[in-house]
Amino acid sequence: MKLNEKVAAHSLAIMAGAYYIVCASLIYIAPDLYKSIAISWAHGADLSQIWRGSPPEIGTMLWGLVTFTVSAWITGYIFAFIYNHLLKNK
């Protein structure tokens, strides 16, 4: 089954944006939980040297949302393109 590149890209961008918003919200709502998750995803690395004492400014968070979502869109498009190419050569 061939994938529509734009649909795949839009789908991944929407999911990535939603995850980013949930993650960014945790910074403000439950900072200790956020820190615990970040440490576990960094394989238990000591993040104390780089950990901020306060949440980032809202402008920084919005810029992160935009760049993360755009990166996800590009990734989704490239994934579908490669998938279709490999499917064709099967």
Residue pairs with C-beta under 8 A, 6 or more apart in sequence:
1 87
2 84
2 87
3 80
3 83
3 84
4 80
5 76
5 77
5 80
5 81
5 84
6 77
7 80
8 76
8 77
8 79
8 80
9 73
9 74
9 75
9 76
9 77
9 80
10 73
10 76
11 76
12 72
12 73
12 75
12 76
12 79
13 69
13 70
13 72
13 73
13 76
15 72
16 68
16 69
16 71
16 72
17 65
17 68
17 69
17 72
20 64
20 65
20 68
20 69
21 65
23 34
24 61
24 64
24 65
26 33
26 34
26 37
27 34
27 55
27 56
27 61
28 55
31 55
35 47
35 51
38 47
39 45
39 47
55 61
56 64
